[in-house]
Amino acid sequence: MKFSSRILNIKPSPTLEVTALANAMKAKGIDVIGFGSGEPDFDTPQSIKDAAVRAIESGKTKYTPAGGIAELKKAIVHKFKRDNALEYATSEVIVNNGGKHSFYNLMQVLLDPGEEVLIPAPYWVSYPDMVMLAGGTPIIIETSRDSGYKITPQQLQAAITKQTRAIVINSPSNPTGATYSRDELSALAEVLVQHDILLISDDIYESILYDGNAFVNIANLSEELKKRSVVLNGVSKAYSMTGWRIGYMAGDESLIKKIDILQSQSTSNPTSISQWASVEALMGDQRVIAEMVNAFDRRRRIIVNGLNEIPGFDCIMPPGAFYAFPDIDGVTRLPGWKSIVERYPGPYASSTLTSYLLEEARVAVVPGIAFGIDRNIRLSFATSDDNIIEGVSRMKEVVGRLI
């Protein structure tokens, strides 16, 4: 069968692939500890589940407007004002089928073939592929540990061309947890205001911050920047609602209208029951977020401290999100590394190491090359303390064999 060139150029989601592999091994009775999935291990709060039950029992199970129910749009407007000091009309807001769907739709209405989107690396695995699915060209701006995995104004200026349509800012970041301060965003804004570029702010991890770090959106800096920004968010991470599939975005009314048209011809409305549950999430007791963040804070210290005891690992303490992103370049210089490469040949060190860890330690992690950088691996610490302690212990043991 002949397939389109667009699908032949797209890779499966590496994070979902790793999680599926770990689950398949578990189904066979293999004791695998999975650090692949970016999914909080907490249950969805009871008040949110109760709201979903009420929606079912009251018959709110039919089609809704393609862009979401009015009640949820009002709740989103309220959330932006309460949490972000950003004011939007409901006509500037749309509800999508998860945060991933928000970005996909945005690329589809924004890009013509060959137009460029600037993406700082390391990046969330789906950004480049979604740009390519829309016919666009992802332009990767590389960062490093020394820069805190954040781009500089000089890098930004050098990357902009006549074909540049947008830049993606994901803060806190998946996979690094990197978080831009107000001053850092202001420095980037000085470059951006000189160009006609859409600012895409992916804020899905905005509530998961540590050590007193404050969340700042680039749209907060000025009314001009707000007009040129589109803000993406959702309920998946903050309220442990990954399976409910509700994302949302806010921006210029004309842009939102085009996305609404696209959605009406593709998926139609997000699940009605999930929308009503999301009203409760955004308008209900917000203390549930702090409870999860406190647990994540404890877990990040356990995992980072443990990873830094593994030979060849060098892991910074992430200021946000729930991922550890250790540099594994030191592992490739251990005496036994050559034998591992012979067992798991391939061009990428991070993939070689993840294969070794899965087979020998029964630990599933994601290779850094999936995020655009080969010298790291990613571990989600959205799992139990016991899993973290055991998983890191297994990794330390098998990597220790390479000394």
N, C-alpha and C positions, 0 to 999 in steps of 0.2 A: 504494500500500500504506500502511496506517495503522501508525504506530510508537508505542511507548510514550512518554509525556511524559518519563520519566526519561532516555531516550536522546536525545531531542530537545534536552534541556538540557545535554548533555555535549559538550565540544569534543574534537577529536583532540589527542593529546599534541603540543604545539608542538615539543619537542626532537626527537622521533622524526620529525615532519613535516619539519623543517629538514634533518635528516640524510638522509632519503629523497630530498628534492629535490636536495641536493648530489650524492648518489650517482647519481641519474637523469641529472643534467647530465654527470657524469663518464663515464657509460656512453655518452653521445653524443659523447664526445671533447672536452668542454669542460673546460678546466683550472680546476677549482674547488678552493679550499682550505677545508676544513670545520672550523669551530670549534663545531659544534652538539652533537655527541654526548658525553654524560658517560661515556665508556668508555675505560679505559686502553688505550694502543696496544701495550702489552707482550703477549707471548704468555703463556698460562697456564704456570706453572712445570712443568718436565718431570716432577718427582716426582708432581705431581698428575695429569698426563696418564697417567703410568705406572699409577697406582692405578686409573684408569678402565679402562685396558686389562685389568688383572688382574681387575677386576670382570666385564668382558665374558667373558673367557676362562674364568672360574670359574662362569659361569652365573648371575651375580647380576643378571638382566635381567627379573625377574618383578615382580608387584605387591609392594609393601611395605605396612606399616601406613599408614593415611592421613596420620598426623602425623609420619611419618619412622621410620627404622630406629633400634633401640636404640643401636647403636654411634655413630651421629651425634649422637643426643641426649646421650650420655655425653661426646662430644667437645665439644659446645656448653657443657655444664655445666663441663667442665674449662677451656675458654676463658674463661668468665665469671669463674671463680675466679682463674685465672692473670693475666688482663689487667685485670680490673675490680674485683677483691676483692668480687665478688658471688656468693653461694652460692644455688644452686637445686637442687631435685630434678628428676630427669628428667620427672616428671609435671607440672612447671611450665614445660616447654619444648615447642615444636612447630616442625616444619620445614615451610616453605611453598615455593611455586613462584616464588621470587624475592622481593626486598624489597618490591616493589610489591604483590604478592599478600598479603604479611603485613598491610600497612596496609588493604588492601581488606577482607580477612576481619575484621579488628578492627572496622572501621566497621559491617560487617554484623551482628555479634553485639552491638554496643554500643548502637546508636542506634535510637530510635523517631522517627517523623515529627515534625519541628519541634525536636528537641533539638539543642543547639549544640556545636560544637567550635571552640575558639579556635586561630587559626592566625596566627602572626606573619608579616608580609610584609616583604621578599620571601620567597616560599615556593616549595617544590618544586611544579612545575606540577600534579601529580596530587592533592595533598591536598584542595583544595576540591571537585573533581569526585567524588572517592570518597566524601566526606561526603554530597554531594547524591545520589549513587547509592543510599545507604543511607537516604535520606529525611531526612537531617539538614540543618542550616543551618550553613555555615561562617561564622564571625565573624572578620573580618580585623583584626588589630592592626597598624597601620602603624608602621614604623620608618624611620630615616633614616641618612644617612652620619654625621651628628654623633653618633648613639648607637652607632655601629659596627654598625648594622643589627641591634640587639638590643633587646628590649622591657624596659621598666622595671617595677618593682613597682607603681608608680602606674597605669600603663597596664593592667596585668593586673587590678588590683583594679577598675578602672572597667569592664572588659569582662565581668566575671563576672555572670551572671544566674541565676535559678532554673532556667533551661533548660540551663545549661552542664553538659556531661557530661565533657569532656576538654579538655586543651590539648596541643598538639604542640610539642616542643622538638627541633629538628634542629641538632645541634652536633657537629662543624663543619657549616656550612650549605651547601646547594645553593639559591641560586646565589652567595651572597656570600662563603662561607668563614668567616663570623662564628663565633666560638667563645666559649662562656660559660665564665668562670672559676668556681672554687668559691665565691668570695664573691658573684658575681652570681647563681649558682643558689641560694645560701642566702637571698639577699634575696627572690627569687621564691618560695622555699619558705615563707617567713614568711607570705606571702599565701595560698598554696595550702593550708596546713594548716588554715586557717579554713573551708575549703569541702570538700564531698564531690565531688572532681573527680579523674578518672583522669589520671595524668601519662604521656604517651606520649613516650618518648625514642627518637628515630630516630638511631641511632649508626652508620649505614652508612659514614661517613667518619672514624670515630674514630681510625684509624691514620695518617691523612694530615694531619699537623700539622707546623708549622715554627717556627723561632726559639725552640725550647725550650718551646713551649706544651705543657702537660700535659692529657690528656683527663680530664674529670670527668663522671660521670653523676649526675643528680639523685638517683638511687636510692642513691648512695654516702653521701648526707648523713645518713641516719638509717634505722633499721629501719621506722619508720612510713611514711616516704616510699617505701621499697622496696616495702612492701605495697600501696601505692597507685599503683605504677608498672608499666608494661609496657615492656619494652626490645626494640626492633627492630634487627636487624642482618642481615648476610649476607656471602657470600664474593665478591660481584661486584667490588667496588672494591679491597679489600685484596689479593686474589690474582689479579686480572685474569681473573675467571671470569664475565663478564657473560652469556655465552650458555648457561652451565650451569644457570641459573635456580634458585638455592638461596638462600632467605632463611630467617630463623628469628626467633622471639620468645620471651621469657620473662616470666612474670607469675603472678598468682594462679591456683592450680590449677583453680578453677571456671571462670575465664575461658578458660583454655587448653583445657579439656574442651569448651566450647561451640564454640570455633574448630575443634577436631578433628571435631566432629559436622558442622559446616558444610562442612568440606573433604571429608569422606567422601561428601557428597551433591553436590559440585560437581566439583572436579578429581581427587579421590582423591589418591594419593601423589605427591610430587615424583619426578622421574625417578630410578630406582634407581641407575643408573650415576653420575649426578651426586652422589647422596648419598654413595656410597663415595669418590668423588674429594674431596668436602668433608671427610670424616674425615681424609684425608691433609693437606688444606690447614690444618685447625685444629690437628692434632697433629704435623705435620711441621716442617721447618726454617722458622722465622719470619724468617730473615734476608732472604728474598725481598722482604718488605714494605719494609724499610729501603732496599734497592737502588732500588725504584721511587720511594719518597719522595724520595730524594736527587736523582733525575732531575726529579721534579716541582718540587722546590725551585729547581733551576737554571732550569727553564722559566718558573716564575712570575715570576722576576726579569727574564727576557728580555721576557716579554710585557707586564708592568706598566710597565717602563721604556719600552718601545716605544710603548705606548698613550698614555702621558703626553706623548709628543712629537707626538701628533696634535692639530691645532687643535680646541679645544672639548672635548676629552676630559679627564676627571679620574678617575683610578683609584687606589684604595687597594691596598696590598699585602695580599692575603688571608692570614690566619693559618692557614687550613686548607683542605681539599678541593683540587680542581684546576680552579677557575673564576676568571676575572677578570670583574669586574662594573663596568665604567667608567660614570661619570655622563656623559651626552652632552647635558646641558642647554645647555652652551656652544655646541654645534654648531647648535642651533636659533636662536642669535643671530648666526650668521655671515651676511654679506651675501647669499650664494647660497642660503640655506636655502629661501626662498620659492619659488624655481624648482623645488626638489626636491619640495616639497609639491604643487606643481601637477602634477608628473609622477607622483607616487605619493600621490594623495589618500587621506585617511582620518583617523580621529579620534586615532590614536596616533603620536606622534613616533618612538618606538622602532621601530615597524613600517615607517614611512616610511624611516628610515635603513637598516634591514636590507635593504629592497628595493633601495635605491640601492647599497649595498655589494655585494649579490649580482650586480646587473646590470653595474655599472661596474667593480668591483674583482675580481669572481669570488671573493668571500669570503662564506661562509655563517656567520652568527651568529644568535643567538636574541633576539628583541625582549624588552625588560624587562617589557612589559605581560603577557607570559605568566606572569611570576612575581609579578604584582601591583603593579609599579611601572613607570611609563612612561618615566622619565627615565634609564634605564640600558639597556644591552644585555649579554648574557652570552656569554663566549667560554670554551670548554673548552681548557685547555692540556695536555690528555692526548693530545698529538700531538708530532711531532718538532720539534727545535730549528729545523731548516731550514724547516718549514712555518710555524712561528710567525714567524720573521724575515721570510719572504716575504709571509705574509698581512698582517702589521702594516704592512709597507712599502707594499703595495697600498692598504690602507686610508688610510694617511697621504697617499698621492698623490691619491686621489679626493676625500677630504675637503678637502685643500688647495685644490682647485678652487673651493671655496665661499667662500674668503676674498675 
